[in-house]
Structures are given as structure tokens and as C-alpha cells.
Amino acid sequence: MCDLIRSIQSRDPAQPTFCEVLFGYNGFHAVCLHRVNHWFWGLGLRALARSLANISRILTGVEIHPAALIGKNLFIDHGSGVVIGQTAIIDDDVTIYHGVTLGGVGKGRRTGGRRHPHVKRNAMIGAGAQVLGGVTIGENARIGSNAVVLKDVPDGCTMVGNPARPVNCDKDADFAYGLTRELIDPLAETLERLEKELAALKKSERR
């Protein structure tokens, strides 16, 4: 527990104190409660595990299925609205922002029964992003806010848009929320330019 708190302190720009995280971070509470729920699930006490997971969701605003596999130092920042599905796998040192869904699609036949994402070490998933199906998010990957990810993401890539597209694959990049001011969705930029050109053409026709 102390290691998790220290890892949150090191990654949170707000630079919280140890006690701030311990008493005031619902994402931290959700991860700790999941450890208990997952233990009960492993004992075969599924109804108890699901009941406790539901209580945890009510208290923290974070819904984690008790069967989900979560590694060390998961940082759920802000927390509210996060959903992590049953067969999700989250490796060490992952950061997830509020409103993220690690959701399932279909029955997972193509991924050996895994219906939910596998998020690898040190990945970051921005606020409101939806990662769906048995996809793999590579190490050090960044998922931009409100992106919808339906395919595997290579190591170190930054993905934005719906459906998500790569805009940067610098493995050493460290973008808050998966984006920088200089980094924009190329498709959205093209559409915006076309809209402006179309508006200009319509205006010239009226003359």
C-alpha cells in the first residue's frame, strides 16, 4: 500500500502528501478494495466478491470487476466513472484518468476468451477514453482523451480520435492526457480545413 501511495505521489502533478492520498483519493481506495474483492473471487466466493465490488463502486465511483487482474501501482486519477471489465488485465505502473472504460465486445473467441483489454506497463489512458474488446495497449502507450480504441496499440504510440489513430510513436514521450498542445488529430485537422474551404466556396458563389 505504501508503494502505491508513493507511486501516486510521484505521478500526480498536484504533488499530494502521503495522507492526502491515503484519505482523499478515491482511485487509491478503489484499487485497495479491489485487492480484497479479487481475493474473495479467487476463493470461489463470487457472490460475496461481486457484492463488495458493488459497495466499492458506490463509495468510490470506480467499477472494477473482482476477476480483473491488476498489477502494481495502478493510478486511477480522479476516478469517477472508470469501468474495468471482468477479463481486463492491467500491468504495473499504469495511469488511468476519469471516465475511462476498459470494456468487452462479444465473447472473446479471437483472444482466447479474453473479452476486455490488456493494458501493458506504464501505459496512460486519458479522460473519457473507451478501450473496447480484447485489444492490447502496448508499453508506454498513450491514449488521448475521448479516444475510442478498437485495435491493438503498439508500444510507445499516442492514439487519438474515434476510431483511434496513431499521431506519435515516440517511446520516450510523456504527454499529459495523451496529448500535447502541438499534437492534433490529422484527420480532424483535415476535416476542419475542408469545412473552411467549403464555406469559402459557398460565400464566393453568393457573390
Backbone bond lengths (Angstrom), bond angles and torsions (degrees), N, CA, C in turn:
res aa  C-N    CA-C-N  psi(-1)  N-CA   C-N-CA  omega(-1)  CA-C   N-CA-C  phi
1 M - - - 1.451 - - 1.525 111.05 -
2 C 1.314 116.52 -40.71 1.469 120.02 179.92 1.524 111.00 -64.72
3 D 1.347 116.68 -38.83 1.463 119.94 178.17 1.521 110.87 -62.83
4 L 1.332 116.93 -40.62 1.458 120.74 178.75 1.524 110.50 -63.05
5 I 1.320 117.22 -43.72 1.467 120.37 179.54 1.524 110.43 -62.33
6 R 1.321 116.88 -44.29 1.471 119.74 179.92 1.528 111.27 -64.51
7 S 1.340 117.03 -36.14 1.463 119.42 178.88 1.523 110.81 -67.93
8 I 1.330 116.97 -36.21 1.469 120.68 176.15 1.526 110.38 -65.87
9 Q 1.319 116.20 -42.68 1.465 119.68 178.19 1.529 111.60 -59.11
10 S 1.328 115.80 -39.67 1.462 119.58 -177.07 1.525 112.66 -72.58
11 R 1.337 118.14 -24.02 1.466 121.28 -175.70 1.520 113.54 -101.64
12 D 1.317 118.33 -17.90 1.459 121.18 -176.71 1.525 109.96 -87.47
13 P 1.353 118.09 118.38 1.469 120.43 179.09 1.525 113.33 -59.99
14 A 1.339 117.30 -20.09 1.468 120.35 179.78 1.526 112.14 -71.60
15 Q 1.327 117.04 -11.37 1.464 123.12 178.95 1.531 111.79 51.52
16 P 1.333 117.32 59.55 1.466 120.21 -178.18 1.520 112.01 -70.81
17 T 1.315 116.10 155.46 1.453 120.29 172.96 1.530 109.13 -77.08
18 F 1.325 115.93 167.67 1.461 121.71 178.34 1.531 110.41 -57.15
19 C 1.332 117.01 -44.89 1.464 120.89 -177.67 1.526 112.01 -70.45
20 E 1.323 117.68 -31.75 1.462 120.14 175.96 1.521 111.02 -59.06
21 V 1.327 115.62 -46.10 1.465 119.95 179.48 1.525 110.23 -66.89
22 L 1.323 116.04 -45.41 1.462 121.21 -176.02 1.525 111.92 -59.59
23 F 1.328 117.03 -42.10 1.458 119.96 -173.56 1.524 114.35 -104.66
24 G 1.331 117.99 -19.50 1.459 119.35 -170.07 1.504 117.52 -120.07
25 Y 1.341 119.20 2.09 1.463 120.51 -176.61 1.530 109.96 -107.89
26 N 1.331 116.34 107.46 1.464 118.92 -176.94 1.524 112.61 -67.85
27 G 1.335 117.55 -27.26 1.462 119.87 175.90 1.518 111.47 -65.02
28 F 1.320 116.13 -39.22 1.462 121.07 175.80 1.521 110.49 -63.70
29 H 1.321 116.43 -44.79 1.470 120.37 179.22 1.524 110.92 -61.32
30 A 1.347 116.36 -40.50 1.465 120.32 -178.33 1.524 111.50 -63.16
31 V 1.327 116.41 -40.82 1.471 120.05 179.76 1.527 110.32 -66.85
32 C 1.327 117.14 -42.94 1.469 120.25 179.29 1.525 111.40 -63.29
33 L 1.319 117.17 -43.39 1.455 120.57 179.20 1.525 111.22 -66.36
34 H 1.334 116.03 -33.64 1.468 118.91 177.52 1.531 111.44 -62.68
35 R 1.321 116.87 -36.21 1.472 119.33 178.48 1.531 110.32 -57.17
36 V 1.315 115.76 -42.10 1.467 120.48 179.31 1.522 110.45 -67.80
37 N 1.325 116.40 -47.04 1.463 120.72 -179.03 1.524 111.81 -62.05
38 H 1.328 116.44 -40.20 1.466 121.23 179.68 1.533 110.72 -65.06
39 W 1.330 116.42 -36.40 1.467 120.82 178.01 1.527 110.58 -63.62
40 F 1.333 116.31 -45.27 1.468 119.66 177.37 1.529 110.79 -63.26
41 W 1.336 116.48 -39.14 1.469 120.12 178.14 1.532 110.32 -60.21
42 G 1.328 116.16 -42.93 1.456 120.44 179.25 1.521 113.26 -64.27
43 L 1.320 116.75 -26.36 1.471 121.12 176.81 1.527 112.23 -79.46
44 G 1.321 116.53 -4.67 1.458 120.27 -178.15 1.507 113.80 88.69
45 L 1.336 117.66 5.45 1.466 121.96 179.15 1.526 109.00 -89.92
46 R 1.328 115.00 66.82 1.456 120.77 -170.13 1.529 112.52 -67.86
47 A 1.322 116.91 -41.44 1.465 119.00 -179.73 1.525 111.05 -63.14
48 L 1.332 116.31 -41.72 1.461 120.55 177.99 1.522 110.39 -64.27
49 A 1.343 116.29 -44.25 1.467 120.57 -179.67 1.525 111.36 -61.44
50 R 1.332 116.57 -43.34 1.463 119.72 179.79 1.528 111.30 -67.32
51 S 1.320 116.74 -37.67 1.470 120.37 178.54 1.526 110.83 -63.91
52 L 1.332 116.04 -44.75 1.455 119.67 179.36 1.529 111.29 -67.21
53 A 1.331 116.22 -35.84 1.463 120.08 177.33 1.527 110.63 -63.81
54 N 1.312 116.57 -36.30 1.465 120.27 178.24 1.530 110.89 -68.13
55 I 1.325 116.12 -39.32 1.465 119.53 175.87 1.529 110.44 -63.43
56 S 1.327 115.84 -41.47 1.459 120.68 177.22 1.523 110.88 -60.13
57 R 1.338 116.83 -41.55 1.469 120.93 178.75 1.525 110.66 -61.58
58 I 1.324 116.67 -42.37 1.468 120.61 179.76 1.529 110.84 -64.26
59 L 1.326 116.84 -39.95 1.462 121.41 -176.54 1.523 113.00 -75.75
60 T 1.347 116.66 -36.20 1.469 119.81 -171.25 1.523 114.39 -110.22
61 G 1.340 117.63 -19.02 1.458 119.66 -174.32 1.507 113.46 79.71
62 V 1.326 117.17 5.71 1.465 123.01 -179.68 1.523 108.21 -114.16
63 E 1.329 116.73 126.97 1.463 121.29 -179.41 1.530 109.63 -107.36
64 I 1.313 116.12 113.24 1.470 121.69 178.42 1.521 107.91 -124.11
65 H 1.310 116.71 120.99 1.462 119.09 177.13 1.527 108.87 -64.85
66 P 1.321 118.90 136.63 1.474 120.36 -176.67 1.519 114.41 -62.86
67 A 1.338 118.20 -17.44 1.468 120.20 178.95 1.529 112.71 -85.20
68 A 1.328 118.10 -13.34 1.464 120.86 -178.41 1.529 110.70 -60.65
69 L 1.334 115.85 141.98 1.462 122.12 -179.44 1.524 109.15 -98.60
70 I 1.311 116.54 116.13 1.461 121.53 -175.94 1.523 109.48 -122.90
71 G 1.332 115.63 127.32 1.455 121.44 -179.20 1.519 112.54 -80.74
72 K 1.311 115.15 -159.41 1.460 120.72 -176.49 1.529 111.42 -79.62
73 N 1.328 114.77 147.12 1.468 123.03 166.70 1.528 114.14 60.99
74 L 1.333 117.53 40.41 1.461 120.01 171.13 1.529 108.50 -71.01
75 F 1.327 116.58 123.61 1.462 122.34 178.43 1.523 108.42 -107.71
76 I 1.330 116.56 109.16 1.459 121.88 174.58 1.518 106.86 -100.13
77 D 1.323 116.80 101.73 1.467 121.48 -174.47 1.529 110.18 -84.04
78 H 1.290 117.20 131.09 1.473 125.56 -177.02 1.530 110.78 70.34
79 G 1.311 117.68 -48.72 1.456 121.47 166.01 1.504 117.04 88.06
80 S 1.296 119.32 -46.23 1.466 121.52 -169.06 1.524 112.29 -53.58
81 G 1.335 114.83 132.36 1.462 120.31 175.22 1.505 115.66 84.76
82 V 1.327 118.90 2.57 1.471 121.00 177.94 1.526 109.61 -75.14
83 V 1.339 116.34 134.79 1.459 122.52 177.25 1.530 108.30 -128.66
84 I 1.337 116.02 125.82 1.466 121.96 179.50 1.525 107.57 -123.76
85 G 1.333 116.86 118.46 1.454 122.08 -171.28 1.515 114.92 -79.84
86 Q 1.313 114.51 175.30 1.461 123.40 -170.01 1.516 114.30 -58.81
87 T 1.323 118.59 -46.89 1.465 120.47 -174.48 1.531 112.61 -99.53
88 A 1.343 116.38 14.75 1.465 120.03 177.41 1.521 111.00 -66.06
89 I 1.331 114.83 145.49 1.461 122.00 175.26 1.524 107.65 -125.99
90 I 1.321 116.73 126.38 1.462 121.52 179.36 1.515 108.08 -124.42
91 D 1.322 115.95 119.25 1.459 120.74 -179.40 1.533 110.82 -79.43
92 D 1.320 116.19 -171.35 1.466 121.53 -174.41 1.535 112.51 -70.84
93 D 1.326 114.69 149.99 1.471 123.62 168.67 1.517 113.90 62.16
94 V 1.309 117.86 33.86 1.462 122.83 177.42 1.527 109.45 -88.10
95 T 1.335 116.40 145.02 1.461 121.92 176.03 1.526 109.40 -118.35
96 I 1.327 115.98 129.79 1.461 122.09 179.63 1.521 108.29 -127.99
97 Y 1.333 116.46 132.40 1.456 121.03 178.08 1.527 110.86 -96.42
98 H 1.314 116.47 175.48 1.457 122.05 -174.31 1.530 111.78 -64.57
99 G 1.338 114.52 151.82 1.456 120.77 175.69 1.514 115.48 77.99
100 V 1.317 118.11 7.00 1.470 121.65 -178.16 1.521 110.44 -81.79
101 T 1.330 115.99 140.86 1.464 121.80 173.56 1.520 109.56 -120.65
102 L 1.324 115.65 124.93 1.459 121.27 168.21 1.525 105.09 -104.06
103 G 1.339 115.65 86.99 1.449 121.24 -166.94 1.515 113.93 -106.71
104 G 1.311 115.14 167.47 1.456 122.12 -177.97 1.512 112.42 -100.39
105 V 1.337 115.00 153.28 1.460 122.48 175.17 1.518 107.45 -134.88
106 G 1.327 117.22 122.24 1.459 120.25 177.42 1.515 112.88 66.86
107 K 1.332 115.08 -154.39 1.455 121.21 -175.03 1.523 113.22 -105.20
108 G 1.311 117.49 3.64 1.453 120.59 173.82 1.511 115.27 71.18
109 R 1.331 118.17 27.82 1.460 119.93 -177.89 1.520 112.53 -63.53
110 R 1.335 116.76 -34.23 1.459 120.43 -176.34 1.522 112.68 -77.66
111 T 1.304 117.29 -13.74 1.469 120.41 -176.56 1.523 110.87 -118.85
112 G 1.320 116.25 30.11 1.453 120.13 175.74 1.509 113.83 66.14
113 G 1.335 116.80 32.24 1.451 120.36 179.40 1.514 114.29 93.65
114 R 1.333 117.66 -8.97 1.468 120.03 178.89 1.527 108.81 -83.06
115 R 1.306 116.74 118.27 1.454 122.34 -176.53 1.525 112.87 -99.31
116 H 1.321 115.80 -9.59 1.461 120.80 -173.74 1.533 109.90 -121.97
117 P 1.327 117.40 166.76 1.467 120.65 -173.73 1.529 114.45 -69.13
118 H 1.329 113.71 157.21 1.461 122.86 168.87 1.525 106.30 -112.26
119 V 1.316 116.42 114.53 1.465 121.92 -178.52 1.524 107.69 -103.66
120 K 1.315 116.24 117.38 1.464 120.03 -174.79 1.530 112.42 -85.89
121 R 1.305 114.20 174.44 1.463 123.70 -170.09 1.530 113.07 -53.04
122 N 1.332 114.12 135.02 1.468 123.44 172.23 1.528 113.63 65.39
123 A 1.324 117.72 17.18 1.465 119.70 174.97 1.526 109.81 -75.46
124 M 1.338 115.95 159.23 1.456 121.60 178.65 1.525 108.29 -132.50
125 I 1.332 116.41 132.39 1.461 121.16 179.93 1.517 108.44 -120.79
126 G 1.342 116.50 116.88 1.453 122.44 -172.94 1.517 113.74 -74.68
127 A 1.321 115.07 167.37 1.463 122.67 -173.49 1.521 111.75 -57.06
128 G 1.335 115.98 132.64 1.452 121.59 174.84 1.511 115.56 78.85
129 A 1.316 118.34 0.57 1.465 120.44 -178.79 1.523 110.70 -70.48
130 Q 1.335 115.60 146.26 1.458 122.35 178.38 1.527 108.26 -118.50
131 V 1.306 116.46 115.52 1.470 121.78 179.30 1.519 105.85 -112.69
132 L 1.339 116.63 114.44 1.458 120.51 -166.05 1.526 112.18 -123.55
133 G 1.321 115.03 136.74 1.458 121.02 176.86 1.515 112.57 90.42
134 G 1.319 115.65 -177.09 1.464 121.05 -177.42 1.509 113.50 -82.33
135 V 1.315 117.16 47.22 1.460 122.14 -179.36 1.526 110.22 -84.83
136 T 1.313 115.51 164.06 1.467 121.32 177.75 1.517 109.33 -117.05
137 I 1.323 116.06 127.11 1.465 122.58 174.54 1.521 106.78 -98.38
138 G 1.329 116.98 116.70 1.459 121.71 -171.72 1.519 113.97 -67.58
139 E 1.319 114.90 167.68 1.463 120.39 177.52 1.530 110.94 -60.14
140 N 1.322 115.60 138.64 1.469 122.98 177.56 1.521 113.25 62.70
141 A 1.329 118.37 13.84 1.460 120.80 177.79 1.521 109.81 -73.89
142 R 1.346 115.76 156.82 1.449 122.05 179.20 1.528 108.12 -128.95
143 I 1.329 116.03 127.11 1.457 121.44 177.29 1.518 107.69 -108.31
144 G 1.333 117.02 120.35 1.455 121.74 -176.35 1.516 112.94 -69.05
145 S 1.313 115.75 160.17 1.459 121.94 179.80 1.521 110.99 -56.39
146 N 1.343 115.92 134.66 1.464 124.05 176.66 1.526 114.52 64.99
147 A 1.322 117.65 12.24 1.464 120.02 175.33 1.527 109.89 -70.48
148 V 1.330 116.46 153.09 1.462 122.34 175.57 1.521 107.30 -119.07
149 V 1.316 115.83 110.79 1.467 121.84 -174.30 1.519 109.49 -102.70
150 L 1.331 115.94 121.17 1.456 122.23 -178.84 1.526 112.57 -121.24
151 K 1.346 116.60 -4.87 1.455 121.24 -179.14 1.525 109.48 -132.20
152 D 1.334 116.30 163.91 1.457 121.43 179.18 1.529 110.92 -58.30
153 V 1.327 115.31 146.05 1.464 121.90 178.28 1.523 108.49 -114.00
154 P 1.337 118.70 123.67 1.470 120.70 -179.66 1.526 111.85 -65.15
155 D 1.320 115.35 160.99 1.466 121.04 176.70 1.521 110.49 -55.24
156 G 1.310 115.98 135.15 1.454 121.27 171.47 1.508 116.22 76.96
157 C 1.335 119.44 2.48 1.466 120.85 -176.13 1.522 111.69 -88.98
158 T 1.321 115.48 146.85 1.450 122.58 172.71 1.518 108.06 -104.18
159 M 1.349 116.13 128.49 1.460 121.98 -175.97 1.530 109.66 -118.74
160 V 1.326 116.53 137.88 1.459 121.00 176.94 1.521 109.12 -138.47
161 G 1.328 116.41 159.70 1.452 121.55 171.25 1.511 114.71 95.91
162 N 1.331 114.98 179.53 1.462 123.57 179.39 1.529 108.75 -138.21
163 P 1.341 116.17 107.18 1.472 128.11 -3.25 1.524 110.75 -71.08
164 A 1.318 116.19 155.93 1.466 121.14 -173.79 1.519 111.18 -64.84
165 R 1.341 115.05 140.44 1.460 122.53 178.48 1.523 109.12 -131.03
166 P 1.336 117.33 147.26 1.471 119.34 179.65 1.522 111.31 -74.16
167 V 1.327 116.08 135.08 1.463 120.87 176.02 1.516 111.68 -122.35
168 N 1.321 115.70 -8.93 1.464 119.25 178.12 1.521 107.55 -163.78
169 C 1.332 116.47 137.34 1.464 119.84 177.63 1.525 110.57 -129.41
170 D 1.334 114.89 42.15 1.459 121.79 175.77 1.521 108.26 -84.66
171 K 1.322 117.65 110.25 1.462 121.07 -174.82 1.516 112.99 -65.36
172 D 1.343 117.19 -17.28 1.465 120.16 179.98 1.524 112.34 -96.93
173 A 1.338 116.75 3.49 1.462 119.60 -178.94 1.521 110.68 -67.82
174 D 1.322 114.81 149.22 1.468 119.90 179.32 1.527 107.68 -140.08
175 F 1.319 116.44 79.60 1.451 121.74 -173.41 1.516 110.54 -98.31
176 A 1.316 116.67 127.97 1.462 120.17 174.71 1.523 108.96 -64.14
177 Y 1.300 116.46 132.45 1.459 122.70 -179.19 1.530 111.89 58.29
178 G 1.326 117.93 17.25 1.450 120.66 176.85 1.503 114.23 82.26
179 L 1.327 118.47 7.92 1.456 121.06 -175.44 1.519 110.90 -139.34
180 T 1.329 115.70 160.12 1.465 120.99 167.40 1.522 106.96 -126.93
181 R 1.287 116.91 168.22 1.459 119.92 179.13 1.522 111.13 -62.85
182 E 1.334 116.36 -32.02 1.448 120.28 -177.62 1.522 112.35 -82.86
183 L 1.322 117.85 -10.95 1.448 122.18 -173.14 1.521 109.84 -101.67
184 I 1.315 116.90 116.24 1.450 120.48 -179.46 1.514 110.21 -130.70
185 D 1.314 115.40 159.09 1.449 121.99 -178.91 1.533 108.63 -70.61
186 P 1.334 119.60 116.67 1.462 120.98 -176.71 1.524 113.08 -62.32
187 L 1.320 118.16 -35.89 1.459 120.59 178.79 1.519 110.56 -66.99
188 A 1.342 116.47 -44.78 1.463 119.57 178.98 1.526 110.48 -62.87
189 E 1.319 116.92 -37.63 1.459 120.97 179.02 1.525 110.56 -64.73
190 T 1.339 117.20 -41.30 1.465 121.75 178.82 1.519 110.96 -64.43
191 L 1.328 117.05 -44.61 1.464 120.71 179.07 1.517 111.54 -62.47
192 E 1.317 116.40 -40.38 1.463 120.18 178.74 1.520 111.09 -63.49
193 R 1.340 115.88 -41.03 1.470 119.75 179.10 1.527 110.91 -65.43
194 L 1.350 116.85 -40.81 1.461 120.71 178.54 1.526 111.88 -64.08
195 E 1.334 115.67 -38.61 1.462 119.31 177.96 1.520 110.89 -62.57
196 K 1.328 116.46 -41.34 1.465 120.05 179.28 1.524 111.03 -65.82
197 E 1.339 116.55 -41.00 1.464 120.39 179.80 1.525 110.64 -65.81
198 L 1.349 116.83 -39.46 1.456 120.73 178.69 1.521 110.81 -65.40
199 A 1.321 116.18 -41.27 1.463 119.91 178.30 1.526 110.81 -63.30
200 A 1.339 116.23 -39.24 1.466 120.27 178.83 1.532 111.34 -65.72
201 L 1.341 117.28 -38.42 1.455 121.50 178.84 1.521 111.49 -65.31
202 K 1.361 115.72 -43.17 1.450 119.92 178.88 1.533 111.13 -62.61
203 K 1.334 114.60 -38.61 1.460 119.85 -179.72 1.523 110.40 -65.64
204 S 1.356 117.30 -40.90 1.470 120.90 -179.43 1.518 111.16 -69.23
205 E 1.339 119.36 -31.87 1.447 123.12 178.69 1.527 111.55 -66.41
206 R 1.323 115.12 -35.93 1.460 119.30 -179.34 1.530 111.71 -66.09
207 R 1.324 115.12 -27.69 1.456 119.19 179.03 1.514 110.12 -73.77
